[in-house]
């Protein structure tokens, strides 16, 4: 179960990084394109899946 915890944590970090890069890219360019929108959505999904896995491993 420890492995599942660390996989979930890694997914959370990856998702948070993807959303952060999308945010800074939008600030730099002044607008969000389709790539940034896809990155935001997929990053959020990966983050919350990681949160779910981490929670399952803790209980």
N, C-alpha and C positions, 0 to 999 in steps of 0.2 A: 504493500500500500504506500510505502514511502516513495516509490518510483512514480506512482500516479500523482502524488502531491507535487513532486518536482516537475513533472510534465505539465501539470496545470499551472504552476508558477511560471514556467518558461513560456507557456502560451499567453499568460497574462502580460508578461513583459514584452513579448513580440507584438501583441495587439495594441498595447499602450504606445509602443514605439511607432507603429504604423500610423496611429491616429495623430500622434504628435508631429510626425513628418508631414502628414497631410495638412495639419493646422499651420505649420510654418511655411509650407509651400504656398498655401492660399494667401498668407500675409505678404509673402515676397512678391507674388505675381499680382496680387490685388483681386484675384477672382479664382473660383474653383472650377476646374474642368471635370470631364467625365472620369479621368484617371484618379483625380483626388477624391471624387465621390465614391468610386469603387473601393479605393484604399480605406476611406473612412468606414464604409459599411463592413467590409471584410475584416478590418482591424477590430471593430466593435464586436463582431460575431466571434472572432478568435479570443478576444479578451473575456467575453462572458462564458464561452465554452471552457476556457481555462479556469475561470472562477467556479464553475459547476464541478469540474473534475477535482479541483483543490478542496472544495467543500465535501465532496463524497469521500475523499481520502482521509479527511480529518475525523469523520464520524465513524 
